[in-house]
Amino acid sequence: MKEDPAIVSAGAAALPGLGLARGRRRREALRRPAAAAKPAQRRGSPATPGAPGVSALATKPRAKACDSPPRDSGQTRQTQRAPKPETPAVRRKGSGRTAAALLLFVAALLVCRAPSRAFDLLDPASWPIIPVPEVVTDPFAGTTVGILPVHLFLDAQQQITAILAPDLSDNTITGATGNFRYLSFPSADTNWWVTAGASQVIEREVDLFYGSGRLHRDQWSYQGEFRFDRNPTERFFGVGNNTPFSAQTNYTLGRVFGEGRLGYNVTPRLQVAADELIQRVRIGPGALVATLPSTQSRFPNVAGVDGGTELMNRLLLTYDSRDSIYIPHSGTFARVFCGFSQRGFVSSASFNQFGAEAREYVALGDRMTLAGHLYLQYVPGGDQTPFWAMSWLGGDRAFLGMREPLRAYGPGRFIDDNLSVANLELRTWVYEMDVFKTHGILELAPFVEAGQVFHEMTGDPVGQLHPAAGMGFRGIAFPFVVGYVDVGYGSEGAVLFSGINYAF
């Protein structure tokens, strides 16, 4: 959503010239409840302390984007480490490119640490636009080199209210590429964005999003998204938990979809939501026809290889006691969900979907957080479920009902009806500084995880796990931005991802 070691070195090179923050007192202040005025209390539920204004830098995405990475429903215990509004999910190709650029943007903030002043060509800290270099590698999407000029719109309190971030780049697979991004954050409770882009070879993308009610202070929360994209670097290895790497094929995934979610906030911690997603999918030849066989020729009998349509109707019950949505240090996030897609009622196939997810964050002192994630999903539908609607395992990001992370493999490396995965990482703050009126942190996070896909409802969800381990390097700009480079290792070698926001 994630790809370049140079990102880490760029940030590290900037650190020596920066002043350290005020250690423990600063961190405790970030986690204390804010003193802001409390919102009006809703009948039958306790009032929740206010949170300061926030914002985010976003990026490219994949699929059901109403669940964009940390993209979970709602804030519960507001603290001065305020939640930021939802940002575009990081998807495969374009997603990796934009996401890594955002991580470079965090490094640029470290370099341009001085407060704004009169323009001086010889003083980068005074420039109205931050020219961020893009150097990105992706396990499936190739290498991208380009420039990302970023302009930040700040309010009187130096909180980001909007971001303008177009880019021009060249990719080894899709050629010359241009993207436009404008992201607006009117308040901690509301955000919207408009992004669009095109590449020389096949790739296209338009994404419109609006969401409100992130803090669950009112009775209702809602969000909606429209998206059109064509990604020519997708890979498919067949259906099953033991598909060989040598079976790799390439295709273009074309999709037009809309998604809407309406949530009723029973309390600030408990939400019931209805989610509707409609999409039209088309499968075509990919951009790697010279080096890889096409999916349609190698797997002509796989369900969904000719595309199709889907109308997924889903209900979600969510509990969230985390101290922050985006940089949690303690608390619990849990949800259960179920949904169905019915042939003849827009959908080209009938199948169901249900599952459960749990995340736990344990504070181990002031600088360390043990973060755990468990996920189990079933998609009963026989052999008619399209492969693009099954459970996908692999990559660096979680998207509800669609894909879960296993950071030693590329996105969707293993595909089947059902999925189980467990992730554990130890997030440790190793360096802190105050930069550009923002609190910045360098974090290291060793991780271990294991997961599998399986076909039968009665199958063993832990019988044939694929293990993975690695190290995460994160740059955090309080109160909202988390950029990362994660290096994972598994049975097929090492894989590197970069992006914005935590994997879980």
N, C-alpha and C positions, 0 to 999 in steps of 0.2 A: 503498500500500500509503500513498503518498504519502501545499498548496493555499492558503496564505494569507500574503501579504507581511507581515501584522501579526505573524506568528510571528518573522520576522527582526528587525523593529523592537523587539519585546518583549525579545528576547535582547540586542540591541545596547544598549537603554536601560539594562539592568542592568550592563553591563560597566564603566562608569567607576568605580563604587564598589567594585570588587573588586581584591584584591591580585594582582599578577602572580606566576606560579609561578617556580620557580628555574631557568628557562630550560633551557639545554643539559643541566645535571646532572640535572634532573628527567626530561627526555625520555629520556636515556640509561638512567636507572634503570628507566624503564617498559619498555624494550626488552631489558634484560639478562635472561639466564636466571634464573629464580627460584631461591632457595637452599633451597627446600622439599625435604623428604625424597623420594627417588626411589621410585616404586612398584616392586613386585616385578617382576623382569624375566621376560618370557615367553620360553620356550625358543625359540631361533632368531631372536630379534629384540632390538635394542638397547633398553636402558632409556631412558625419556624423563623429563626433569626435570619436577617437579610444577609445578602452576600454582595460584595463589591462588583462593579462592572468587570466584564471579562471579554475575551475574544479568542480568536484562533487563527491559525494559518492552515490552509487546507490544501488538498491535493487531489490527485486522481483517484479513481475508485473501481470497484467491481460490484456488480449485481445488486442485491436487494439493499439499496443504499439507505433506506430508512433505518438500517441498522449499521450505519457507518461506525467504524471502530470506536472506541469506547462508547459508542452510540447506543447506550442502553437507556432505558426509560428512567429517568429522573433522579434528582438530588433528594437526599433525605436530611442528613444532619449538615446544614450549611456551616461552613467555617470560613476563616479569612483566606484559606486556600480555595478560593471560589471555583465552582465549575465553570467551564467555558461552554459556549453554545456548540452544538453538534457541527462537525466539519465533514466535508466529503470523504467518503470511504476511500481507502487506498486499494485499488484494484490492480490487476496484473500490469500490463505493459505501461500504458500512460501513467498508471498509478504509481508504479515504482519510480518513474522519472520525476514526476512532480513531488512525490514524497521525499525523495532524496534531496531535491532542490530545497525543500523546506528545511531539511536538516542543515544544509549548507547555509540557509538563511539564519538559523540559530547561531552558527559560527560567525556569520557576518555581524550579528548583533554584538557578539563578544568583541569584535574588532572595532566597530563603530560605537564605542561605549560612552562617548561624551554627549552631554545634552545638546539639543539642536541650537544652532547659531547662524549668523550670516554666512551666505554661500562663499566658499573659498575653494577654488579648483584644486589646490594643493592639500586641502584638509578633507578627507573622506567623511569625517563625522558631520560635516556641514552639508553634504550632498542631499538633495530632496529625494533621490532615488538610489537604492542600494543595488549595485550591479553584482548579482550573485552568480558565480560560475557553476555550471551544471556538469558533473561527471558522474555517471551512473552505470552500474552493471546490474543485470537482471538474469537469473538462471534460465529464463525462457525468452526474454525480450531483447537480448543483446546489449550493446554498449551505447550510451547516449552522451554526447558532448554538446554544450550550448551555453547560453547566457539567460539569466532570469532577473530582469530589472524589477525590484520590489519597491512600492511606495506605501508607507503606512500612514493612515489617517488617525490622529490621536486627539483625545479630548483634553480638557483642562487638567485632568488628573493623570495625564500621560497613559491612559488606557487606550488600547487599540479599538477603534470603532469601525474601521473598514480596511481592507487590504486590496490593492491593485497589483497583480502579479502575472503579467504576460510573459511568454518566453519564446525564444527561437533556438532550435537545436537540430542536431543531425544524429540519426540512429543507424546502426550498422545493418538493421533489417528493414526498417520502414522509411529510411531516408530523411529528407528535410521535413521538419515539423514545426508548426506554430500553434501556440495556445493562448487563449485569453481567459483570465480569471478575475472576478470581482466578488469579494466576500464581505458581507455587512453584518455587524453585530450591534444592533441598536441597544440591547440590554443583555443582562445575564440570562434572561428568560427567553429571548427571541433571537433568531438569526436566519439569514437567507444568503444564497449565493447564485451566481450565474457563471458557468464555465463553458468553453467551446474550444475545439481544436481539430486539426487535420494534419495528416502526414502525406508524403509523396506517394507512399504505397499503401493503399486500402484504408488505413486507420482513420476513423472519424469519431467525433464525440461532442454531444451537447448535453448539459446537465443543469436543471433548474430545481432549486430546493427552497422550502420555507418551513420553519418549525417554531412553535411557541409553547410555553408551559413546561419548560425544562426543569424548573425548580419545584414543580408540584405544589405551588402555593395556592392555586385556584382549583376548582373542582375538575376542570378539564384541561388536558394537554392534547396537542395535535401537531401533525407534521405531514408534508406531502412532497413528492418528488416526481419529476418527469425526466426520462433519460433516453437518449438515442446513442448507440455506439456500435462500432465495428472494430474488432480486435483480431488482427491477422496472425498473431503469434501464439494462439492457444495450442495446448498439447493434449493428446489423448492416448492412453496406454492400454485401453481395454477396461472391462468391468471386472472387479475382483480385488482381493487383498494381496495377491501374489503375482500381479502382472509384471512381466520382465521389462526392464528399461529398454531392451532392444526392440520392444513393440511400439516405441514412440512414433506418433504421427502428428501432423500439424493441420489445423483448420482455421478458418475465420469464423468467429462468433459474432453474428449481427443481431442486435436486439433493440426493440423499442418497448419501453415499459413505463408504467406509472404505478406509484405506490402511495397509499394514504393510511395513516394510523390515528385513531381517536382513543384517548385514554381517560378513564374516570379515576380520579385520585381519591380513593377511600380515605387514606391518611397520607401525610407527606412521605411515608415509607411504603405504602401498599397501593398498587395500581392494577386495575383491570383494563385491558385495551383490546380493541378490535382492529385488525390489520387486513387490508385488501391490496393484493398485488395482481396486476394484469400485465402480461408481456407477450410479445410476438418474437419468436426466435427463428433465425435462418442460419444454416450452416453452409459454408462455401470453401473453396480452395484457400489455403493459407499463403503466407508470404515466404515460406521456406520450401516451396515445391522442388527446388533444385537440390536440396539436401535431405529432405524427409518425405516419406510417402504421405499422401493425403488420407485423412481419417475416413472419408467416404469410400475410398477404394480399398483400404485395408479392413475396415469394419462396416461393410455395407448393410449388415443385418441388425446392427445395434439400434435399439429404440431411440428415436429422436435424432438420428443422423441426418434426416431431411428437414429438421426444424420442427416447428409446431407452435401452439399457443397454450397459455396457462392462465387461469384465474384461480389464485390461491386465496382462500378465505380462512383467516386464522384468528384465534383468541389467545391472549397472553395474560398470565397472572404473575406479577413481579413484586418482589420484596427487596428493598435497598436501604441498608443502614450505613453505607460508606461515608467517611468524613469528607470525601471529595469524589466527584465522578471521574475526573481525569487524572488526578495524581493521588490516588488513595493510599493512606498509611494504615488504616484500620477499618474494620467493618465487614459486612457480608452483603453479597448480591446473589439472589436466587430467583429463578423463574421456571415455570412450566408452560408449555404451549401445545396447541393442537390445531390442525387445519385440514382442509380437504380441497381437492381439485376434481371437478366432475366433467367427464366427457359429454359433449352435447350442450353444455352450458359454458360456451366460450372455449373451454379447454379441449385439447386434442387427445387427452388421455385422462383416465380416472386413477387417482392415487390419494392416499392420506399421508399425514405427517404429524408426529408428536414427539415430544422429548422433554428433557430437563437440563438445566445448567446451574452450576454453583461456583461462585468465586469467593474466596476468603482471603482477607488481608490482615496479617498479624504484625503489630509493631514490635520489633526487637530492639528496644532502645530508641534513641532519637534519630538515628541515621540509617537504620536498616528496616526493611519491610519484607516479610516472607509472603509471597503471593502465590496462591494455588487456584487451579481451575479444573473443573470436571464437567464433561459434556457427554450426553447420551442422546442419540436421535434415531428414530425409526421412520421409514418411508414405505409402508406396506402398499403394494400396488401390482404385485406379480411382475411379469416381464414386460409390461407395457409402459412403465415409467420411463420417460426420456432420460438419457444419461445426463443432460444438462440440468435436470430437476432432482437428481439423486443427491446423496450425501457425498461431499468432496472433502478429502483429507490431504493436507499439505499446504505449504506457504507460511506466511507470517501473520495472517489476520483472521479474525473470527467474524463471520456474517451469519446471523441467526437463520437456521433452516437451510443453509446452503453450503457453507464451507467452514472448516475449523483448522487451526494452525498446527503444523508439525514442521518445525523449522530446520529440518535436514533434507527437505524435499520441496520441489517446486509446487506451485498452486495446483490442486486437483490431481496430484500424483496418483492417489488411490481413490477410486470411485465405486460405490455400490449403494444398495438401498439403505443400509444402516451403518452407524458410525459410533465409535467411542474414543475418547481421548482424555488424557490427564496431563497437565502442565504445572511445573513448579519452578519458581525462580526466586533468588535472593537479591533484592534491589538495595544497593548500598551507595549512599552519597559519599563521594571521595573528595570533592572539591566544590567550594561555593564562592560566589562573588556577586557584587551588585553592579549591573551593567545596564546602561541606557535606561536608568530608573526602573529596571526590572531585576528581580532576584534570579540569578542563574546558578545551575547545579550540574556537575558532571557525575553521572551515575554508572556504576558497573553492576552487571546482573548475570552471574552464571545461572544456567537453566538446564533442567532435565525434563524430558517428556516422552510419552509413548502413546500410540494410538493405532487403530485398525478400522477397516470397514468389513462388513459381513453381510451376507445375503438373506439368510433365514431369520425369521422373527425369534426362533428358539436358539439361534446361534450364540456361541460363547463370546461375550464382548471383550474378554481379556485373553483369549486363547492364542492369538497370533499377533501380538503387538509388535509394532515397528518402533524401536527405541531411538532416541535422539538426545544429543547434549550439545552445549555450546556456551558462548559468552555474548552478552548484550552490552553495547556501549551507548549510553543515552545522554543527550543534552536537554536539560529542563529549563525553561524560561517561565517562571511563575507569573500568573497563576494558572497557565493554561497549556503551553506548548511543550510537548515531549517529542523530540526527534531521536531516532535510534538507528544504529547499525547492529544487526544481529548476525552472528556467524554460527551456523549449526553444522553438526557432523553426524552422519548416519551410515547405513550400509552402502549407499551409493556415492559416498564422498562428502566433501564440504560444500555448503551453499551459503551465500551471503545475501542478506536482505537489508533494505533501509526504508525508512518511512517516517510517518508522523503518528503519534499516539501509541499507547501500549497495545500489545497483542491481546491482552485481556485485563 
